[in-house]
Amino acid sequence: MVVHLLPAGESGDVAGAGPASVGLVVGRTVGGAVVRNTVRRRLRHLLAERVDRLPSGSKLVVRALPGIAGAPSSALARELDAAIDRAVTRAEHRR
């Protein structure tokens, strides 16, 4: 999976205005409609538990890559945690 984080204030919005927002991109390369929706639900569930770790007002986009559908939830959670940590660290260093 690929994670992109846009810190608050960089998109022209008022810095720190409101909670972080999250978007998901699950393309056709991941699988058919049923598989894509299953992946989307799994990611949404994992992200709901982690959204409070994101800076206030930031925007996070998670892009699912092919092969993610067969990953166990524990591996998916570990990969998501690592990707979010990397994205937050990169965003802090850009400031």
C-alpha angles and dihedrals in degrees: 000000000000123000127197123188125195110193120224114276097026094090094055093261122126107277114256094004107155133327126322116275125219132203131189129211114194109169132196091262088073092064144275124327095274092050093046092050091048091051090047092052092048093049093045090053092049093045093050088062093049106039092096089065090065122091114262113269095012125133122226126192121192117195116196117218128209112280095037093107093070096047117111116244093248092055090045091052092049092048092048092049091051093046093049091048091051092048094049091047091050091048091051092050092051092061 
